[in-house]
Amino acid sequence: MMDVIPEITIDNITNLVNNNERVDGRALDEYRNINIETDIIPKAEGSALCQLGKTKVVVGIKPSVGEPFPDTPDVGVLMTNCELLPMADPEFEPGPPSQESIELARVVDRGIRESEMVKLDELCIEEGKHVWMLFIDIHVIDNCGNLFDCANLAVNAALKTCKLPKATVVDDEVVLDDEETYNVPLNHNVALSTFVKIGDKMVLDPSLDEERVLSARLSVGITESGSICSMQKGGSKPLTKEEIFDAVKVALSKNEMILSNLDF
């Protein structure tokens, strides 16, 4: 259950934003500092820690050989899951996946799929029988706002560093050679830019306090080439066409800066 936000806090944040100011001193379209570390989980084939301000998300990727779906016999499989650890936020509770964790996993997953970031057809080992399945696990370590963009960067970084062993089929069995590995085949990276509406303004990369007073939220996924590949609307209030177009314009202007953090 969400904490009750004091009226004075709501008024303070709203008044600041309406005057083009924020509690932490940033401009309305300014990101917090981004820092990414890779290969942080020895037992994962791909892993990364992304820190966005004080928000921290860890991602681990575990490949496994399995059967393809019947309607896509020559295409690999992606499975994205998210866990909101109670130590990350007092509002996160242990137990079955919450609505928030499901939405976070789906938004990140949609950006990867719709942009065709991963060359899923190259994850096929033997059509109709064996394909690579990539299990992507998102773990929120510290929630200080904007988990969507932080998790997306962590997933991108983990995929870039993920290694697959060479797989061959012998007598209908898949034999893996851990001595010969290759990178997960990728087409490009994908940036996610999240905005919240507070008062009459749209604010990029919201802090946790800003998220708690939002009236609407919009996440925009954009590829390296500038193609919009996904959008997710949240919050109880609508957004105007102009507000959406303005947010997309800002997201496009931030795309190169965001993706430059994946140059490794």
N, C-alpha and C positions, 0 to 999 in steps of 0.2 A: 504494500500500500504506500502511495506517495505521501511524503510529509506535507503537512499544511504549510504553505508558504505565507509568511507574514505579509500583510497588506503593504507595510512600509517598504519591504524588500521589493515587492512587485512594482510599486510606484517609483522607487529609486532607479531600478534597472530600466524601466520603460521611459522615464523622463530623460535619462542619459542617452538612450538609443535615439529617441526622438530629436535629440540635439546633436546627433552624430558622434556620440561619445560612448565609451564602454567602461565598465568597472576596472578592467585591467589595463586600460589606456590604449588599447588597439583601435585602429580604424575599423569601420563596419565591415570592410572587405579584406581584412588582414588575418592571415593564418598565424597560429602560434608556431614556435620552433618545431621542426620535424627532425627526428633522429632515428636511424634504422640500423640494427645489428642483425647479421645473418649467421647461420650455422650455430645456433645457441643450444640446440637439443641434440646431443650426440646420437641418440637412438632413432632420430627421425631422418628420413632421406632429404628433407628440406625443412628449414625452420627460420623464423625471424622474429625479432622483437621490434615493434614500432612504438616510439614515444612521440606523442603530439601534445606539446605543452607538458602537463603532468599526467595525461591519459596514457596508459600503457596496455598494449595488447600483444600477446604471444600467439604465434601460429605454428603448428607442426603439420607436416604432410607425410602420410604413410601410404606408399603404393602397395597394391596387392593384385595378383592375377585372379581374374574371375570370368564369369560368363557375361557376354553382352546382353543388352535388352533385345527381345525378339524383333522389335521394329527398327533397331539400329544395330545390325549384326556385325558391322565393320567399324564401329565407333567406340572409343574408350568411355569410361564412366567417371563423373565427378560427383562426390558426395561432400557437402559442406555442413558442418555442425558448429554450434556455438555454445559455450558454457560461460555463464556469468557467475564468477566466483564470489561468495559472500564477503570475502576479505576486500573485494574491490569497491564495494558500495554497501552501506547498511541496508539498502532496500532490496538487494539481491538475496534470494533465499535458496537453500539447497532443495533438491527434489526434481520433479519432471521439468522439461524445458518450459520456460515462461514465454508469454507472447512477445516480450522484448527480445529474448534470445533467438526465437524463431524468425522474427522480422529481420534482425541483424544478419543472420546467416543467409536468408533469402535475398536480401538486397545486395550483399557482396557476391553471392553466387550468380545472381541475375546479370550483374555487370560483366562477370567473367564469361558467361555463356553467350549473352547477346552480342558481345563484342567479338566473339570467336577468338578469345585470347589464347586458349590452348588448342593446339592442332589435334583434336580428338581422333581424327581419322588415322593419325600416325601412332596412336596408342593401341592399335589393333595388332595382335600377335598372330592369330589365325581366325579368319572371318567365321562368325557364327559359333565359335568355340571358346577362344581365349582373347581377352583384352586386358589392358591395364586399367585398374580402378584406383583413382586418387582420392584418398580420404583426407579432407582438409578440416582440421580441428582448430577453432578459434577460442582462445581463452583470454578473458578480460582480467587483467591484473589490477588496474587502478582506473576507476571511472571518474574522470574530471571533465566529461563532456565530449560530444562528437565521436562516439564509438564507431560510427559508420565509416568515416574517412580513415580513421586510424586502423581499423580492422582491414579495410581494403588495401591499404599500403602494405600491411604485414603479410597479407595473402599474396600480393604481387611479388614481394621480396622472397617469400618462401618458395613460390613456384619457380622463380628465376634460379634459385640455388638447388632445386630438387634434382636428384640423380636417380636414374633407373638402370638396373643391371641389364646386360644384354640377355634377351630371351630367345630361346630356340625351342622348337617342338620336336621331340623324339618319341616315337611310338605313342603319339597322341598325348604325351605328357610335356609340360613346359619345364625346361631346364634353364635355370638362371645362373649367369656367370657374374659373380660379384666383383671379379677382378677387372671386368670391362664394363664401364658405365657410360651413360650419356645424359645430357640435360633433357628435361621435359621439353618437348617441342612447343615453342610459343610463337605467336604472330606479332605480338606487341604488348605493351603495358596499358593499364586502364586506370585513370584517375577518377576519384569520387569527390565531389564538392557538395557539402551539406550546408543549407541555409535554414534559419528560423525567422519567423516573422514575430517581431515584438513591437507593440504599438503600431506605428505606420511604416516601419522600416524592415528591410530584410538584412539579416546579420549572418556573415559567413563564419564557419568554424565556431559554433557556439560553445561557451563554457557550460558547466553543469548547472550553475544558477540560471543562466540564460535559457537553457533547455526547459527548466522547471516553470518558466513564466511564458513560454511560447504560446502563440495561438495557432500557428501552422508551421510545418517543416517541409523542406524539399531537398532531395538528394539527386544530383545529376551526375551520371557516369559518362565519361568522355575518353575516347581512345587517343593514342599519340598523334594520329592524323587529324584530330579535331572532330571526329564523328561522334554524335550523341548516341549512346548505346543503351542507356537505361535511365529511368526516373522513378522516384518513389515519393509519394505525398503522404505526410503524416500530420497529426494535430486535428483539432476539432473544427477549425475555421477554414473557409475557402481562400484561395489565392486568385487574384485577377490575372488575366492574360498578360498584362503589362508587367506584373511582378514576376511571373514565370520567365518571360522573355529577358527581363533585366538580370535575373539570377543566372540564366544560361549564358548571357553575355559575360558576366563576371567570371563564371566557371571556366569559360573558354580562355579568358585572359590569364587565369591562374594555372592552366593545365601544364604548361612547360615547367613552371616552378615546382609544382607538385611532383611531376614525373622525374625531374632532375635528381630527386632523392633515391631513385632506383638505378642510377648510373654506377654500377659496380660490377 
